[in-house]
Amino acid sequence: MRATTTVRPVRAWILLTLALCACSDAPDGASGPGAPAQPACDGESFDGTFAGIQKVLFEAHGCTEQICHGSAAQGGLELSPEVAYRNLFDVRAVGS
């Protein structure tokens, strides 16, 4: 009797795993359930990761405006494109 109660959860787990695998994204050129028709990423491309961070995060959210982290450098941090990288990487945190 005990073996039966142990087998049911295992069987349910296996069926759930198989169902999830059938619905997952298929590799390029594959067809069937879950196979994307086109690439999922249609976003803008950038020269590098930090260029994307600069544009998508800092500039899009107004962090580089003069009143914020532009020339006013609120909190001692300027995030304008010309200096943001060197102000964020390999520098000691204020108060450290």
Backbone torsions as a table, in degrees:
resi	resn	phi	psi	omega
1	MET	NA	-40.6	-178.4
2	ARG	-64.7	-37.0	179.8
3	ALA	-62.4	-35.7	-179.5
4	THR	-65.8	-42.4	-179.6
5	THR	-69.8	-25.6	177.8
6	THR	-80.2	-34.3	-177.2
7	VAL	-70.1	-38.2	-177.0
8	ARG	-60.1	-48.3	177.8
9	PRO	-63.1	-37.2	178.9
10	VAL	-65.4	-44.4	178.9
11	ARG	-62.2	-42.4	178.6
12	ALA	-63.1	-40.4	178.9
13	TRP	-63.9	-42.2	179.4
14	ILE	-63.9	-44.6	179.1
15	LEU	-63.4	-41.0	177.9
16	LEU	-63.5	-42.9	179.0
17	THR	-62.4	-44.5	178.7
18	LEU	-63.8	-39.8	179.1
19	ALA	-64.5	-42.8	179.3
20	LEU	-65.9	-38.6	178.7
21	CYS	-65.1	-35.7	-179.9
22	ALA	-68.5	-25.9	-177.8
23	CYS	-98.7	0.7	-177.8
24	SER	-77.3	166.3	178.0
25	ASP	-63.8	134.1	178.6
26	ALA	-90.1	155.2	177.8
27	PRO	-65.0	165.5	-179.4
28	ASP	-51.3	136.6	177.2
29	GLY	84.9	-7.2	-178.9
30	ALA	-84.6	157.9	176.7
31	SER	-128.4	169.5	179.5
32	GLY	114.7	-174.0	-178.2
33	PRO	-58.9	132.7	176.4
34	GLY	85.4	-6.6	-180.0
35	ALA	-77.4	121.7	-179.1
36	PRO	-70.5	143.1	178.1
37	ALA	-74.3	-36.3	179.5
38	GLN	-140.6	166.3	176.7
39	PRO	-56.6	144.5	-176.8
40	ALA	-77.7	-19.5	-175.0
41	CYS	-100.9	106.8	178.2
42	ASP	-111.0	18.8	-175.5
43	GLY	-75.8	178.9	179.6
44	GLU	-72.9	146.2	177.0
45	SER	-100.9	152.8	-177.0
46	PHE	-131.0	160.5	178.3
47	ASP	-66.0	-28.0	-180.0
48	GLY	-162.2	173.2	-178.6
49	THR	-61.6	-44.6	-177.3
50	PHE	-68.4	-31.8	175.8
51	ALA	-61.9	-38.7	176.0
52	GLY	-66.5	-43.5	177.7
53	ILE	-60.8	-44.5	-179.3
54	GLN	-57.9	-48.5	-175.5
55	LYS	-77.3	-49.3	-173.1
56	VAL	-74.7	-35.4	-178.7
57	LEU	-98.7	-64.3	-172.6
58	PHE	-65.5	-51.2	-176.4
59	GLU	-74.3	-43.0	-177.6
60	ALA	-65.1	-28.1	-179.2
61	HIS	-99.1	8.9	175.5
62	GLY	78.5	11.4	-178.5
63	CYS	-66.5	-23.3	-177.6
64	THR	-93.5	1.2	176.6
65	GLU	-59.8	149.0	-175.8
66	GLN	-56.1	-37.0	-177.8
67	ILE	-71.4	-21.8	-175.8
68	CYS	-99.8	-101.0	-179.8
69	HIS	-108.7	27.2	172.4
70	GLY	-84.0	-130.6	-177.9
71	SER	-66.7	-22.9	177.9
72	ALA	-71.9	-23.8	176.6
73	ALA	47.5	57.7	178.5
74	GLN	-52.7	135.7	-179.8
75	GLY	67.2	15.2	-179.7
76	GLY	78.1	15.8	-177.2
77	LEU	-123.7	116.3	174.4
78	GLU	-100.3	131.3	-177.7
79	LEU	-117.1	22.8	177.0
80	SER	-65.8	152.1	-174.1
81	PRO	-53.9	-32.2	-176.3
82	GLU	-70.1	-27.7	-172.7
83	VAL	-127.5	-4.5	-173.5
84	ALA	-57.8	-47.8	-177.4
85	TYR	-60.1	-48.9	-176.8
86	ARG	-71.2	-20.5	176.7
87	ASN	-83.1	-13.9	-177.9
88	LEU	-106.4	-29.8	-173.8
89	PHE	-110.4	140.1	-179.4
90	ASP	57.2	40.1	174.6
91	VAL	-130.5	149.8	177.8
92	ARG	-74.8	143.2	175.6
93	ALA	-69.0	147.1	177.2
94	VAL	-64.1	130.9	180.0
95	GLY	87.1	5.7	179.9
96	SER	-85.8	NA	NA
